[in-house]
């Protein structure tokens, strides 16, 4: 559970530093202007639908967990899991905010760069 917490919280940080997977062999052959449009299309068609779907679904998931004060139910210690389940929507919200930041930077790049 703890590993999952760190993984979900690191998504926005990884996006900020460009650590997510990309297809550089194809993208590097494109002009900078085309790369920007490709990135914007990727955010619109893939990134935001995925992130927003998981964000809204995980809010319900976390709310249910808090409503029932869920625990693991598997050990004598029986630790609560609702704080960890809360990290899921928080992590996706941070990822969405970072995505908005990235799209804003791409749009500024388009406005500054001359059209080809």
DRENTORKOL-3810 file (N, C-alpha, C; in nm, 4 decimals):
REM DRENTORKOL-3810
@n.u->0.0818; n.v->-0.1199; n.w->0.0000; ca.u->0.0000; ca.v->0.0000; ca.w->0.0000; c.u->0.0861; c.v->0.1262; c.w->0.0000
@n.u->0.1914; n.v->0.1257; n.w->0.0766; ca.u->0.2747; ca.v->0.2442; ca.w->0.0849; c.u->0.3426; c.v->0.2715; c.w->-0.0500
@n.u->0.3854; n.v->0.1665; n.w->-0.1184; ca.u->0.4480; ca.v->0.1846; ca.w->-0.2498; c.u->0.3485; c.v->0.2507; c.w->-0.3455
@n.u->0.2251; n.v->0.2076; n.w->-0.3414; ca.u->0.1217; ca.v->0.2673; ca.w->-0.4259; c.u->0.1023; c.v->0.4150; c.w->-0.3953
@n.u->0.1103; n.v->0.4502; n.w->-0.2682; ca.u->0.0982; ca.v->0.5901; ca.w->-0.2280; c.u->0.2074; c.v->0.6736; c.w->-0.2936
@n.u->0.3313; n.v->0.6279; n.w->-0.2863; ca.u->0.4421; ca.v->0.7029; ca.w->-0.3450; c.u->0.4319; c.v->0.7071; c.w->-0.4970
@n.u->0.3858; n.v->0.5991; n.w->-0.5569; ca.u->0.3715; ca.v->0.5942; ca.w->-0.7017; c.u->0.2681; c.v->0.6960; c.w->-0.7484
@n.u->0.1531; n.v->0.7002; n.w->-0.6832; ca.u->0.0454; ca.v->0.7891; ca.w->-0.7270; c.u->0.0805; c.v->0.9351; c.w->-0.6990
@n.u->0.1501; n.v->0.9619; n.w->-0.5909; ca.u->0.1869; ca.v->1.0994; ca.w->-0.5583; c.u->0.3008; c.v->1.1503; c.w->-0.6465
@n.u->0.3773; n.v->1.0609; n.w->-0.7058; ca.u->0.4897; ca.v->1.1021; ca.w->-0.7898; c.u->0.4537; c.v->1.1286; c.w->-0.9343
@n.u->0.3302; n.v->1.1028; n.w->-0.9744; ca.u->0.2910; ca.v->1.1202; ca.w->-1.1146; c.u->0.3072; c.v->1.2618; c.w->-1.1653
@n.u->0.2602; n.v->1.3601; n.w->-1.0890; ca.u->0.2691; ca.v->1.4998; ca.w->-1.1314; c.u->0.4144; c.v->1.5468; c.w->-1.1331
@n.u->0.4918; n.v->1.5037; n.w->-1.0357; ca.u->0.6337; ca.v->1.5391; ca.w->-1.0298; c.u->0.7077; c.v->1.4832; c.w->-1.1513
@n.u->0.6750; n.v->1.3606; n.w->-1.1874; ca.u->0.7382; ca.v->1.2975; ca.w->-1.3030; c.u->0.7007; c.v->1.3707; c.w->-1.4318
@n.u->0.5751; n.v->1.4124; n.w->-1.4432; ca.u->0.5317; ca.v->1.4887; ca.w->-1.5607; c.u->0.6042; c.v->1.6230; c.w->-1.5675
@n.u->0.6209; n.v->1.6883; n.w->-1.4540; ca.u->0.6902; ca.v->1.8163; ca.w->-1.4487; c.u->0.8318; c.v->1.8048; c.w->-1.5051
@n.u->0.8994; n.v->1.6962; n.w->-1.4746; ca.u->1.0380; ca.v->1.6780; ca.w->-1.5169; c.u->1.0529; c.v->1.5953; c.w->-1.6441
@n.u->0.9423; n.v->1.5672; n.w->-1.7137; ca.u->0.9473; ca.v->1.4970; ca.w->-1.8420; c.u->0.9905; c.v->1.3521; c.w->-1.8315
@n.u->0.9541; n.v->1.2861; n.w->-1.7243; ca.u->0.9989; ca.v->1.1495; ca.w->-1.7013; c.u->0.9059; c.v->1.0416; c.w->-1.7538
@n.u->0.7914; n.v->1.0785; n.w->-1.8092; ca.u->0.6995; ca.v->0.9778; ca.w->-1.8613; c.u->0.7447; c.v->0.9298; c.w->-1.9989
@n.u->0.6959; n.v->0.8170; n.w->-2.0396; ca.u->0.7356; ca.v->0.7545; ca.w->-2.1652; c.u->0.6856; c.v->0.8352; c.w->-2.2842
@n.u->0.7707; n.v->0.8461; n.w->-2.3864; ca.u->0.7295; ca.v->0.9090; ca.w->-2.5120; c.u->0.7961; c.v->0.8334; c.w->-2.6270
@n.u->0.7461; n.v->0.8578; n.w->-2.7469; ca.u->0.7989; ca.v->0.7897; ca.w->-2.8645; c.u->0.8931; c.v->0.8868; c.w->-2.9344
@n.u->1.0126; n.v->0.8987; n.w->-2.8828; ca.u->1.1073; ca.v->0.9972; ca.w->-2.9332; c.u->1.1529; c.v->0.9699; c.w->-3.0759
@n.u->1.1610; n.v->0.8445; n.w->-3.1164; ca.u->1.2097; ca.v->0.8137; ca.w->-3.2515; c.u->1.1181; c.v->0.8717; c.w->-3.3591
@n.u->0.9913; n.v->0.8828; n.w->-3.3321; ca.u->0.8974; ca.v->0.9420; ca.w->-3.4271; c.u->0.8911; c.v->1.0931; c.w->-3.4086
@n.u->0.8829; n.v->1.1357; n.w->-3.2857; ca.u->0.8648; ca.v->1.2772; ca.w->-3.2551; c.u->0.9852; c.v->1.3604; c.w->-3.2975
@n.u->1.1052; n.v->1.3091; n.w->-3.2833; ca.u->1.2253; ca.v->1.3864; ca.w->-3.3157; c.u->1.2372; c.v->1.4168; c.w->-3.4651
@n.u->1.1693; n.v->1.3434; n.w->-3.5490; ca.u->1.1708; ca.v->1.3691; ca.w->-3.6937; c.u->1.0738; c.v->1.4805; c.w->-3.7343
@n.u->0.9915; n.v->1.5214; n.w->-3.6409; ca.u->0.8912; ca.v->1.6245; ca.w->-3.6689; c.u->0.9477; c.v->1.7627; c.w->-3.6384
@n.u->0.8860; n.v->1.8632; n.w->-3.6977; ca.u->0.9258; ca.v->2.0010; ca.w->-3.6678; c.u->0.8795; c.v->2.0360; c.w->-3.5256
@n.u->0.9419; n.v->2.1351; n.w->-3.4645; ca.u->0.8996; ca.v->2.1750; ca.w->-3.3298; c.u->0.7519; c.v->2.2148; c.w->-3.3237
@n.u->0.7046; n.v->2.2807; n.w->-3.4286; ca.u->0.5642; ca.v->2.3216; ca.w->-3.4338; c.u->0.4726; c.v->2.1986; c.w->-3.4361
@n.u->0.5073; n.v->2.1000; n.w->-3.5179; ca.u->0.4269; ca.v->1.9775; ca.w->-3.5267; c.u->0.4326; c.v->1.8996; c.w->-3.3962
@n.u->0.5501; n.v->1.8995; n.w->-3.3302; ca.u->0.5627; ca.v->1.8318; ca.w->-3.2003; c.u->0.4699; c.v->1.8936; c.w->-3.0966
@n.u->0.4596; n.v->2.0252; n.w->-3.1011; ca.u->0.3718; ca.v->2.0942; ca.w->-3.0064; c.u->0.2265; c.v->2.0565; c.w->-3.0310
@n.u->0.1858; n.v->2.0542; n.w->-3.1577; ca.u->0.0482; ca.v->2.0142; ca.w->-3.1887; c.u->0.0225; c.v->1.8678; c.w->-3.1513
@n.u->0.1205; n.v->1.7824; n.w->-3.1728; ca.u->0.1064; ca.v->1.6421; ca.w->-3.1350; c.u->0.0905; c.v->1.6287; c.w->-2.9837
@n.u->0.1694; n.v->1.7033; n.w->-2.9095; ca.u->0.1601; ca.v->1.6995; ca.w->-2.7637; c.u->0.0239; c.v->1.7508; c.w->-2.7169
@n.u->-0.0228; n.v->1.8593; n.w->-2.7764; ca.u->-0.1554; ca.v->1.9114; ca.w->-2.7396; c.u->-0.2650; c.v->1.8096; c.w->-2.7701
@n.u->-0.2546; n.v->1.7436; n.w->-2.8855; ca.u->-0.3521; ca.v->1.6403; ca.w->-2.9200; c.u->-0.3467; c.v->1.5232; c.w->-2.8234
@n.u->-0.2264; n.v->1.4865; n.w->-2.7832; ca.u->-0.2119; ca.v->1.3777; ca.w->-2.6862; c.u->-0.2742; c.v->1.4120; c.w->-2.5524
@n.u->-0.2553; n.v->1.5352; n.w->-2.5091; ca.u->-0.3174; ca.v->1.5772; ca.w->-2.3832; c.u->-0.4693; c.v->1.5759; c.w->-2.3951
@n.u->-0.5209; n.v->1.6267; n.w->-2.5076; ca.u->-0.6660; ca.v->1.6364; ca.w->-2.5251; c.u->-0.7322; c.v->1.4999; c.w->-2.5422
@n.u->-0.6695; n.v->1.4115; n.w->-2.6185; ca.u->-0.7333; ca.v->1.2835; ca.w->-2.6511; c.u->-0.7003; c.v->1.1706; c.w->-2.5530
@n.u->-0.5854; n.v->1.1770; n.w->-2.4898; ca.u->-0.5431; ca.v->1.0661; ca.w->-2.4039; c.u->-0.5274; c.v->1.1053; c.w->-2.2576
@n.u->-0.4480; n.v->1.2073; n.w->-2.2320; ca.u->-0.4123; ca.v->1.2417; ca.w->-2.0950; c.u->-0.5327; c.v->1.2850; c.w->-2.0115
@n.u->-0.6008; n.v->1.3909; n.w->-2.0554; ca.u->-0.7098; ca.v->1.4446; ca.w->-1.9735; c.u->-0.8281; c.v->1.3489; c.w->-1.9580
@n.u->-0.8717; n.v->1.2785; n.w->-2.0632; ca.u->-0.9795; ca.v->1.1812; ca.w->-2.0393; c.u->-0.9401; c.v->1.0742; c.w->-1.9370
@n.u->-0.8175; n.v->1.0238; n.w->-1.9460; ca.u->-0.7698; ca.v->0.9227; ca.w->-1.8509; c.u->-0.7644; c.v->0.9793; c.w->-1.7092
@n.u->-0.6997; n.v->1.0932; n.w->-1.6936; ca.u->-0.6804; ca.v->1.1507; ca.w->-1.5602; c.u->-0.8136; c.v->1.1910; c.w->-1.4978
@n.u->-0.8994; n.v->1.2548; n.w->-1.5736; ca.u->-1.0275; ca.v->1.2987; ca.w->-1.5174; c.u->-1.1189; c.v->1.1818; c.w->-1.4838
@n.u->-1.1162; n.v->1.0775; n.w->-1.5656; ca.u->-1.1953; ca.v->0.9589; ca.w->-1.5338; c.u->-1.1484; c.v->0.8965; c.w->-1.4027
@n.u->-1.0188; n.v->0.8789; n.w->-1.3902; ca.u->-0.9663; ca.v->0.8210; ca.w->-1.2664; c.u->-0.9886; c.v->0.9137; c.w->-1.1479
@n.u->-0.9782; n.v->1.0437; n.w->-1.1689; ca.u->-1.0006; ca.v->1.1382; ca.w->-1.0598; c.u->-1.1426; c.v->1.1257; c.w->-1.0060
@n.u->-1.2417; n.v->1.1319; n.w->-1.0934; ca.u->-1.3800; ca.v->1.1282; ca.w->-1.0464; c.u->-1.4181; c.v->0.9916; c.w->-0.9896
@n.u->-1.3683; n.v->0.8852; n.w->-1.0488; ca.u->-1.3963; ca.v->0.7519; ca.w->-0.9953; c.u->-1.3281; c.v->0.7311; c.w->-0.8596
@n.u->-1.2074; n.v->0.7828; n.w->-0.8447; ca.u->-1.1359; ca.v->0.7614; ca.w->-0.7192; c.u->-1.1927; c.v->0.8453; c.w->-0.6053
@n.u->-1.2580; n.v->0.9565; n.w->-0.6364; ca.u->-1.3242; ca.v->1.0339; ca.w->-0.5311; c.u->-1.4348; c.v->0.9496; c.w->-0.4681
@n.u->-1.5125; n.v->0.8822; n.w->-0.5512; ca.u->-1.6177; ca.v->0.7938; ca.w->-0.4988; c.u->-1.5567; c.v->0.6787; c.w->-0.4184
@n.u->-1.4482; n.v->0.6249; n.w->-0.4681; ca.u->-1.3770; ca.v->0.5149; ca.w->-0.4033; c.u->-1.3286; c.v->0.5575; c.w->-0.2643
@n.u->-1.2678; n.v->0.6760; n.w->-0.2555; ca.u->-1.2175; ca.v->0.7263; ca.w->-0.1273; c.u->-1.3330; c.v->0.7623; c.w->-0.0335
@n.u->-1.4391; n.v->0.8213; n.w->-0.0870; ca.u->-1.5536; ca.v->0.8585; ca.w->-0.0035; c.u->-1.6187; c.v->0.7340; c.w->0.0583
@n.u->-1.6308; n.v->0.6296; n.w->-0.0202; ca.u->-1.6849; ca.v->0.5042; ca.w->0.0335; c.u->-1.5966; c.v->0.4508; c.w->0.1457
@n.u->-1.4669; n.v->0.4565; n.w->0.1240; ca.u->-1.3721; ca.v->0.4066; ca.w->0.2231; c.u->-1.3813; c.v->0.4871; c.w->0.3523
@n.u->-1.3909; n.v->0.6192; n.w->0.3415; ca.u->-1.4049; ca.v->0.7033; ca.w->0.4599; c.u->-1.5399; c.v->0.6795; c.w->0.5284
@n.u->-1.6449; n.v->0.6624; n.w->0.4484; ca.u->-1.7777; ca.v->0.6402; ca.w->0.5053; c.u->-1.7866; c.v->0.5133; c.w->0.5883
@n.u->-1.7083; n.v->0.4125; n.w->0.5505; ca.u->-1.7099; ca.v->0.2849; ca.w->0.6224; c.u->-1.5870; c.v->0.2666; c.w->0.7117
@n.u->-1.5007; n.v->0.3688; n.w->0.7156; ca.u->-1.3758; ca.v->0.3615; ca.w->0.7918; c.u->-1.3061; c.v->0.2281; c.w->0.7682
@n.u->-1.2819; n.v->0.2004; n.w->0.6403; ca.u->-1.2263; ca.v->0.0714; ca.w->0.5995; c.u->-1.0901; c.v->0.0452; c.w->0.6617
@n.u->-1.0695; n.v->-0.0799; n.w->0.6928; ca.u->-0.9402; ca.v->-0.1287; ca.w->0.7390; c.u->-0.9011; c.v->-0.2455; c.w->0.6494
@n.u->-0.7802; n.v->-0.2965; n.w->0.6679; ca.u->-0.7377; ca.v->-0.4069; ca.w->0.5831; c.u->-0.8185; c.v->-0.5323; c.w->0.6126
@n.u->-0.8531; n.v->-0.5526; n.w->0.7375; ca.u->-0.9311; ca.v->-0.6706; ca.w->0.7740; c.u->-0.8558; c.v->-0.8011; c.w->0.7589
@n.u->-0.7245; n.v->-0.7928; n.w->0.7369; ca.u->-0.6461; ca.v->-0.9134; ca.w->0.7105; c.u->-0.5483; c.v->-0.9486; c.w->0.8205
@n.u->-0.5185; n.v->-0.8540; n.w->0.9076; ca.u->-0.4193; ca.v->-0.8826; ca.w->1.0117; c.u->-0.4753; c.v->-0.8461; c.w->1.1484
@n.u->-0.4025; n.v->-0.8850; n.w->1.2503; ca.u->-0.4413; ca.v->-0.8513; ca.w->1.3866; c.u->-0.4305; c.v->-0.7008; c.w->1.4092
@n.u->-0.3321; n.v->-0.6390; n.w->1.3442; ca.u->-0.3128; ca.v->-0.4949; ca.w->1.3561; c.u->-0.4292; c.v->-0.4195; c.w->1.2914
@n.u->-0.4748; n.v->-0.4660; n.w->1.1746; ca.u->-0.5917; ca.v->-0.4131; ca.w->1.1045; c.u->-0.5835; c.v->-0.2614; c.w->1.0798
@n.u->-0.4794; n.v->-0.2165; n.w->1.0082; ca.u->-0.4632; ca.v->-0.0722; ca.w->0.9888; c.u->-0.5704; c.v->-0.0132; c.w->0.8977
@n.u->-0.5999; n.v->0.1148; n.w->0.9170; ca.u->-0.6979; ca.v->0.1800; ca.w->0.8294; c.u->-0.6387; c.v->0.2037; c.w->0.6905
@n.u->-0.7227; n.v->0.1902; n.w->0.5901; ca.u->-0.6776; ca.v->0.2132; ca.w->0.4519; c.u->-0.7383; c.v->0.3392; c.w->0.3910
@n.u->-0.8349; n.v->0.3994; n.w->0.4583; ca.u->-0.8992; ca.v->0.5167; ca.w->0.3998; c.u->-0.8040; c.v->0.6340; c.w->0.3794
@n.u->-0.7028; n.v->0.6569; n.w->0.4648; ca.u->-0.6096; ca.v->0.7657; ca.w->0.4313; c.u->-0.5302; c.v->0.7365; c.w->0.3040
@n.u->-0.4929; n.v->0.6113; n.w->0.2849; ca.u->-0.4188; ca.v->0.5758; ca.w->0.1640; c.u->-0.5071; c.v->0.5848; c.w->0.0401
@n.u->-0.6332; n.v->0.5488; n.w->0.0534; ca.u->-0.7240; ca.v->0.5590; ca.w->-0.0614; c.u->-0.7533; c.v->0.7045; c.w->-0.0957
@n.u->-0.7383; n.v->0.7937; n.w->0.0002; ca.u->-0.7554; ca.v->0.9361; ca.w->-0.0250; c.u->-0.6420; c.v->0.9891; c.w->-0.1121
@n.u->-0.5258; n.v->0.9259; n.w->-0.1042; ca.u->-0.4117; ca.v->0.9693; ca.w->-0.1847; c.u->-0.4385; c.v->0.9516; c.w->-0.3340
@n.u->-0.5265; n.v->0.8609; n.w->-0.3709; ca.u->-0.5532; ca.v->0.8368; ca.w->-0.5129; c.u->-0.6160; c.v->0.9597; c.w->-0.5794
@n.u->-0.7284; n.v->1.0130; n.w->-0.5279; ca.u->-0.7818; ca.v->1.1334; ca.w->-0.5935; c.u->-0.6901; c.v->1.2551; c.w->-0.5785
@n.u->-0.6184; n.v->1.2645; n.w->-0.4674; ca.u->-0.5254; ca.v->1.3766; ca.w->-0.4502; c.u->-0.4153; c.v->1.3686; c.w->-0.5564
@n.u->-0.3613; n.v->1.2495; n.w->-0.5770; ca.u->-0.2566; ca.v->1.2318; ca.w->-0.6774; c.u->-0.3054; c.v->1.2619; c.w->-0.8176
@n.u->-0.4266; n.v->1.2177; n.w->-0.8515; ca.u->-0.4799; ca.v->1.2469; ca.w->-0.9844; c.u->-0.5160; c.v->1.3943; c.w->-1.0006
@n.u->-0.5568; n.v->1.4599; n.w->-0.8919; ca.u->-0.5826; ca.v->1.6041; ca.w->-0.8987; c.u->-0.4524; c.v->1.6795; c.w->-0.9248
@n.u->-0.3457; n.v->1.6388; n.w->-0.8579; ca.u->-0.2159; ca.v->1.7011; ca.w->-0.8826; c.u->-0.1688; c.v->1.6758; c.w->-1.0256
@n.u->-0.1928; n.v->1.5555; n.w->-1.0744; ca.u->-0.1560; ca.v->1.5224; ca.w->-1.2119; c.u->-0.2352; c.v->1.6067; c.w->-1.3116
@n.u->-0.3640; n.v->1.6275; n.w->-1.2850; ca.u->-0.4466; ca.v->1.7119; ca.w->-1.3720; c.u->-0.3961; c.v->1.8560; c.w->-1.3708
@n.u->-0.3621; n.v->1.9069; n.w->-1.2527; ca.u->-0.3091; ca.v->2.0432; ca.w->-1.2445; c.u->-0.1777; c.v->2.0569; c.w->-1.3201
@n.u->-0.0916; n.v->1.9574; n.w->-1.3081; ca.u->0.0343; ca.v->1.9624; ca.w->-1.3821; c.u->0.0101; c.v->1.9518; c.w->-1.5316
@n.u->-0.0905; n.v->1.8733; n.w->-1.5712; ca.u->-0.1270; ca.v->1.8647; ca.w->-1.7124; c.u->-0.1748; c.v->1.9989; c.w->-1.7659
@n.u->-0.2525; n.v->2.0708; n.w->-1.6869; ca.u->-0.2979; ca.v->2.2047; ca.w->-1.7267; c.u->-0.1778; c.v->2.2971; c.w->-1.7429
@n.u->-0.0828; n.v->2.2858; n.w->-1.6522; ca.u->0.0392; ca.v->2.3658; ca.w->-1.6620; c.u->0.1167; c.v->2.3333; c.w->-1.7895
@n.u->0.1272; n.v->2.2056; n.w->-1.8217; ca.u->0.2005; ca.v->2.1650; ca.w->-1.9423; c.u->0.1306; c.v->2.2149; c.w->-2.0681
@n.u->-0.0016; n.v->2.2057; n.w->-2.0726; ca.u->-0.0775; ca.v->2.2533; ca.w->-2.1885; c.u->-0.0628; c.v->2.4048; c.w->-2.2021
@n.u->-0.0635; n.v->2.4758; n.w->-2.0909; ca.u->-0.0447; ca.v->2.6206; ca.w->-2.0936; c.u->0.0918; c.v->2.6560; c.w->-2.1522
@n.u->0.1953; n.v->2.5817; n.w->-2.1119; ca.u->0.3299; ca.v->2.6057; ca.w->-2.1669; c.u->0.3330; c.v->2.5774; c.w->-2.3173
@n.u->0.2645; n.v->2.4715; n.w->-2.3606; ca.u->0.2615; ca.v->2.4393; ca.w->-2.5035; c.u->0.1908; c.v->2.5478; c.w->-2.5836
@n.u->0.0819; n.v->2.6001; n.w->-2.5303; ca.u->0.0081; ca.v->2.7059; ca.w->-2.5992; c.u->0.0930; c.v->2.8323; c.w->-2.6074
@n.u->0.1648; n.v->2.8632; n.w->-2.5002; ca.u->0.2551; ca.v->2.9796; ca.w->-2.5042; c.u->0.3647; c.v->2.9594; c.w->-2.6079
@n.u->0.4123; n.v->2.8368; n.w->-2.6206; ca.u->0.5141; ca.v->2.8062; ca.w->-2.7215; c.u->0.4590; c.v->2.8304; c.w->-2.8613
@n.u->0.3354; n.v->2.7896; n.w->-2.8859; ca.u->0.2738; ca.v->2.8109; ca.w->-3.0174; c.u->0.2576; c.v->2.9595; c.w->-3.0483
@n.u->0.2230; n.v->3.0375; n.w->-2.9473; ca.u->0.2022; ca.v->3.1803; ca.w->-2.9699; c.u->0.3326; c.v->3.2543; c.w->-2.9966
@n.u->0.4425; n.v->3.2052; n.w->-2.9381; ca.u->0.5719; ca.v->3.2695; ca.w->-2.9567; c.u->0.6404; c.v->3.2279; c.w->-3.0863
@n.u->0.6240; n.v->3.1018; n.w->-3.1248; ca.u->0.6963; ca.v->3.0470; ca.w->-3.2398; c.u->0.6298; c.v->3.0920; c.w->-3.3698
@n.u->0.7111; n.v->3.1191; n.w->-3.4710; ca.u->0.6519; ca.v->3.1507; ca.w->-3.6030; c.u->0.5917; c.v->3.0246; c.w->-3.6652
@n.u->0.4820; n.v->3.0415; n.w->-3.7378; ca.u->0.4164; ca.v->2.9280; ca.w->-3.8009; c.u->0.4949; c.v->2.8826; c.w->-3.9225
@n.u->0.4907; n.v->2.7530; n.w->-3.9470; ca.u->0.5638; ca.v->2.6950; ca.w->-4.0605; c.u->0.4724; c.v->2.6773; c.w->-4.1793
END
